């Protein structure tokens, strides 16, 4: 059963206002878009069920699928709401104060990524329920507790956003590792490979080392030498042909790399480990 709509508002004290104040709380089912609106304060919207869009100046148009949190910043032109002919359930809170602006500067609230998909709706609903109870109470202590709960919602949202980013980054670096493995016996421009997977060279190197324990170049060399070892022990190919097979044109350079890594020249390795 749908809960009845609710909208509560309070003004922060004019004397010694707190660093973070919750100034509004509401709950409703909406079936129409909020269009071309600017708020004088920060807002967070919990979309519990439903799908639609959010459009802001900083982020452009985003597809929303509940459960999700939407963050709106003061003065930012925005539109949001359910898909045409549909509706969604939402709760919202308004907040302001210098600490709220600090949360944006710390990127705990992102103007360019204002939509956070939620993997744990129940936990977020519990926080909104606590915020509502304190905000309804209205005492100084309760309003202070509401502000603390709002801060918890911000932190929880940032953690879920980071987790989602890590998942995407992990899938991307795994794809990059696979691509390098497939091309290991060809010349590879590592900067170009990084760009192919939407990473800077420094980020690509850092994430690649975290995933494999090796730099991209070292990973490629390991694959080349491992394949050379297989050819040395299972074929009669001359050293020059094996070098070319793994993408190295200079047989002397190949021999030097092989000896540095294995402690044996390719011919000595073949003599020791050749399968009869």
Beta strands, then each sheet from edge to edge (+ up, - down):
strand 1: 6-9
strand 2: 21-30
strand 3: 34-37
strand 4: 42-49
strand 5: 51-56
strand 6: 60-65
strand 7: 68-72
strand 8: 78-82
strand 9: 88-96
strand 10: 115-117
sheet 1: 1+ 2- 9+ 4- 7+ 10-
sheet 2: 3+ 8- 5+ 6-
end
